[in-house]
Amino acid sequence: MTELERLMLGVVTEPTGDLTPDVMLGVVPEPSSRMLPSGLPQGKLIGSQGMDPFDASQYMKTLEADEGFIDVARKLQKGTDPITGKPIFEEFPTGGFGEYGPQVKVGQVYTEEEDLPRFQQRVEDRMGYMKETFPDFANLPFDVRDSMISSNYRGSLPDSPDTIDFINAGQFLEAGDEFLDNDEYRDAEGNPSKRGIRKRMERLSNALKGIAE
């Protein structure tokens, strides 16, 4: 019987010095290697982060920064009339962490503490889509997953099926280029009210290309 087997069966013996502290405590170490998804280069995976990759809480810091916080709901400008030069506003007001729709009223007051649970729940509600759409999502580096979650919440990633296909095929350089080849990105150029959109999309594009380097 090996020393490890003795420990697992509850047989107390003196340590031989051949076992690591974790094994002596009955902790079974994780395998040192994992199966790579097709097309994902060696060395670009990161080890276990001790958290479910579909747990929304780890992505909230980036999402909070990307969405921004509006304490008093108002209609946001989405563009400018090319003829009159007057601002064009969204149909509904936006408040809190990007809550938008007919349920939001102009002048409605938000606090970060009160709105954060709603915000995180909405992010969690979208995790099912990520799990179904990206089979190898859990094996991607955190910066890529972080940016994918943000762009998924925004709707930019679901609106780019070719980018999704490239990601799932392990063609990350092509995915990064394809993601910025769309009207949403081009239309936001030179528009102060949409500069955050371009920055958000560029971050994912660069993260994807970084895997291919």
Secondary structure, DSSP 8 states (H G I E B T S, - for coil): --HHHHHHTT------S-S-HHHHTT-----S-----TT--TT------SS-TT-GGGGHHHHHHHH--EEEEE--EEEE-TTT--EEE-SS-EEETTEESTT--TT-B--HHHHHHHHHHHHHHTHHHHHHH-TTGGGS-HHHHHHHHHHHHHTTTTT-HHHHHHHHTT-HHHHHHHHTSSHHHHHTTT-GGGHHHHHHHHHHHHHHHHHH-
